[in-house]
């Protein structure tokens, strides 16, 4: 291995990272991680850091699982690649069958991709294809929500309602229509039931405005993860699905974050949020981040409408060089096996109330305006004025400082402007939760003292 200073210099000269600060490119570089174990990672200086965001919502089973390494190595030696355009492989077939057994309803047809962005992009392209085969070329409008996030392809980025991600990109599309974020904190005068009625009415009004004959799909995360762990009012998804059904509009549940245990279930749509969608997208936790993989599960009912004689000779000409990659699929199968052998879903359901009660206790601290979450994901929203509904530059500086101090104290926090998000590996224990929340508490207290 090279010297630390050599890696740092090389990174400054050559590495172009996601979300790069272009003012500082070539001058600064990101902290470098070298090894890991359990729920911890270690930087280039050997300093231990607790992985609060589970990588990027994904390292469910934790780091350094020997059985995962062995499964990946074995598949690499057996068959490292096949062209998905002409052949398939046993792990892809087995994984598709296994995932179909875990999905709700009749979502039994599995298409495998390379990650979350390509999963959502494929789902939207399938909807486009579906309506074209059915002879409905005008039924193409996509309804999404402010604060939502769906990926980094041009189409999925245009569907993402975090406008800060749009700057200096030409991704706006007249095919895409936005409705309000279902964030209860932005509607303090409304009860949960009143907010639900307001949101449903807005959805119905938007469909009427666009024309139901033109609206193809509603795309929604069960909870808006990158928007700040925003949890809609109870009954939200079922009500929206009923509206979709009345107008023959498809409902895509984007479970890239929530699937594979984050909310204590294989898929959160039905058991946690009360809806059986037409399509579910997944990624991240399907391999616990060990190798890239994503996919979508499609309702048999949809496939039946455009297959066989109803296909009219069409081909679904969408896919990727690494669709159904045998090594990735072998990793996913081993990941699911580890879930089952370790009782990981049961562990999440058992420990999640402790995690939620521990983090909600931070609401008593200065700067903390709101704490929200479910399962093993939560957001601590910080504001200089706890009663404010608008986020200021001061609030963003406060959030950045909390993240910085937490990092200095040994905790990685998912930074989202003025919001601090934790979504730890699912194998976390109660003592580790205490350590995690304790560090975040200290970071908030120190930041509050600095900004007095």
Secondary structure as the mmCIF struct_conf table of DSSP 4:
data_model
#
loop_
_struct_conf.conf_type_id
_struct_conf.id
_struct_conf.beg_label_comp_id
_struct_conf.beg_label_asym_id
_struct_conf.beg_label_seq_id
_struct_conf.end_label_comp_id
_struct_conf.end_label_asym_id
_struct_conf.end_label_seq_id
HELX_RH_AL_P HELX_RH_AL_P1 UNK A 4 UNK A 14
TURN_TY1_P TURN_TY1_P1 UNK A 18 UNK A 19
TURN_TY1_P TURN_TY1_P2 UNK A 22 UNK A 23
BEND BEND1 UNK A 24 UNK A 24
STRN STRN1 UNK A 25 UNK A 25
TURN_TY1_P TURN_TY1_P3 UNK A 26 UNK A 27
STRN STRN2 UNK A 28 UNK A 28
STRN STRN3 UNK A 33 UNK A 37
STRN STRN4 UNK A 38 UNK A 38
TURN_TY1_P TURN_TY1_P4 UNK A 39 UNK A 39
STRN STRN5 UNK A 40 UNK A 43
TURN_TY1_P TURN_TY1_P5 UNK A 44 UNK A 45
STRN STRN6 UNK A 48 UNK A 51
TURN_TY1_P TURN_TY1_P6 UNK A 52 UNK A 53
HELX_RH_AL_P HELX_RH_AL_P2 UNK A 54 UNK A 57
TURN_TY1_P TURN_TY1_P7 UNK A 58 UNK A 58
TURN_TY1_P TURN_TY1_P8 UNK A 60 UNK A 61
STRN STRN7 UNK A 63 UNK A 63
HELX_RH_AL_P HELX_RH_AL_P3 UNK A 66 UNK A 78
BEND BEND2 UNK A 80 UNK A 80
TURN_TY1_P TURN_TY1_P9 UNK A 84 UNK A 86
HELX_RH_AL_P HELX_RH_AL_P4 UNK A 90 UNK A 102
BEND BEND3 UNK A 103 UNK A 104
TURN_TY1_P TURN_TY1_P10 UNK A 105 UNK A 106
STRN STRN8 UNK A 107 UNK A 113
BEND BEND4 UNK A 114 UNK A 115
HELX_RH_AL_P HELX_RH_AL_P5 UNK A 116 UNK A 133
TURN_TY1_P TURN_TY1_P11 UNK A 134 UNK A 135
TURN_TY1_P TURN_TY1_P12 UNK A 137 UNK A 138
STRN STRN9 UNK A 141 UNK A 145
STRN STRN10 UNK A 146 UNK A 146
TURN_TY1_P TURN_TY1_P13 UNK A 147 UNK A 147
BEND BEND5 UNK A 152 UNK A 153
HELX_RH_AL_P HELX_RH_AL_P6 UNK A 154 UNK A 158
TURN_TY1_P TURN_TY1_P14 UNK A 159 UNK A 159
STRN STRN11 UNK A 161 UNK A 161
HELX_RH_3T_P HELX_RH_3T_P1 UNK A 163 UNK A 165
TURN_TY1_P TURN_TY1_P15 UNK A 166 UNK A 168
TURN_TY1_P TURN_TY1_P16 UNK A 174 UNK A 175
STRN STRN12 UNK A 176 UNK A 179
HELX_RH_3T_P HELX_RH_3T_P2 UNK A 184 UNK A 186
TURN_TY1_P TURN_TY1_P17 UNK A 188 UNK A 189
BEND BEND6 UNK A 190 UNK A 190
HELX_RH_AL_P HELX_RH_AL_P7 UNK A 192 UNK A 210
TURN_TY1_P TURN_TY1_P18 UNK A 212 UNK A 214
STRN STRN13 UNK A 215 UNK A 220
BEND BEND7 UNK A 222 UNK A 222
STRN STRN14 UNK A 223 UNK A 224
TURN_TY1_P TURN_TY1_P19 UNK A 225 UNK A 228
BEND BEND8 UNK A 229 UNK A 229
STRN STRN15 UNK A 230 UNK A 231
HELX_LH_PP_P HELX_LH_PP_P1 UNK A 232 UNK A 233
TURN_TY1_P TURN_TY1_P20 UNK A 234 UNK A 235
HELX_RH_AL_P HELX_RH_AL_P8 UNK A 236 UNK A 246
TURN_TY1_P TURN_TY1_P21 UNK A 247 UNK A 248
STRN STRN16 UNK A 250 UNK A 254
TURN_TY1_P TURN_TY1_P22 UNK A 256 UNK A 263
BEND BEND9 UNK A 264 UNK A 266
HELX_RH_AL_P HELX_RH_AL_P9 UNK A 268 UNK A 271
TURN_TY1_P TURN_TY1_P23 UNK A 272 UNK A 273
BEND BEND10 UNK A 278 UNK A 278
STRN STRN17 UNK A 279 UNK A 282
HELX_RH_3T_P HELX_RH_3T_P3 UNK A 284 UNK A 286
TURN_TY1_P TURN_TY1_P24 UNK A 287 UNK A 289
BEND BEND11 UNK A 290 UNK A 291
STRN STRN18 UNK A 294 UNK A 299
HELX_RH_AL_P HELX_RH_AL_P10 UNK A 300 UNK A 305
TURN_TY1_P TURN_TY1_P25 UNK A 306 UNK A 306
BEND BEND12 UNK A 307 UNK A 307
HELX_RH_3T_P HELX_RH_3T_P4 UNK A 308 UNK A 311
TURN_TY1_P TURN_TY1_P26 UNK A 312 UNK A 313
TURN_TY1_P TURN_TY1_P27 UNK A 321 UNK A 324
HELX_RH_AL_P HELX_RH_AL_P11 UNK A 326 UNK A 342
TURN_TY1_P TURN_TY1_P28 UNK A 343 UNK A 343
HELX_RH_AL_P HELX_RH_AL_P12 UNK A 344 UNK A 360
HELX_RH_3T_P HELX_RH_3T_P5 UNK A 361 UNK A 364
BEND BEND13 UNK A 365 UNK A 365
TURN_TY1_P TURN_TY1_P29 UNK A 366 UNK A 367
STRN STRN19 UNK A 368 UNK A 374
TURN_TY1_P TURN_TY1_P30 UNK A 375 UNK A 376
STRN STRN20 UNK A 377 UNK A 382
BEND BEND14 UNK A 384 UNK A 385
TURN_TY1_P TURN_TY1_P31 UNK A 386 UNK A 387
BEND BEND15 UNK A 389 UNK A 390
HELX_RH_AL_P HELX_RH_AL_P13 UNK A 393 UNK A 408
TURN_TY1_P TURN_TY1_P32 UNK A 409 UNK A 410
STRN STRN21 UNK A 411 UNK A 412
STRN STRN22 UNK A 414 UNK A 416
TURN_TY1_P TURN_TY1_P33 UNK A 417 UNK A 418
STRN STRN23 UNK A 419 UNK A 422
TURN_TY1_P TURN_TY1_P34 UNK A 426 UNK A 427
HELX_RH_AL_P HELX_RH_AL_P14 UNK A 430 UNK A 450
TURN_TY1_P TURN_TY1_P35 UNK A 451 UNK A 451
#
